[in-house]
Amino acid sequence: MQETLLQQGLDITLFGMGVVFSFLLLLVIGTGIMSRIIVRNFPEPESIPSTRPSGLGDEARLRAIAKAAIEQHRKRK
């Protein structure tokens, strides 16, 4: 009786683990296929180069905006 119960438990455990493993394997394969289809049919748009020179001008402008916002917030109190 004991061996039969242990054998049944082991069989059910292995069957369940096999089902889960198979499902996860199909999920990984399906996700990979869908990813390839999406990349092939909807490629990333090419980036348009900026006409404005980037660099210190942008940083200085952002600092001025941040300072103005802080001053405005302090005046409200």
Buried (B, 14 or more C-beta within 10 A) or exposed (E): EEEEEEEEEEEEEEEEEEEEEEEEEEEEEEEEEEEEEEEEEEEEEEEEEEEEEEEEEEEEEEEEEEEEEEEEEEEEE
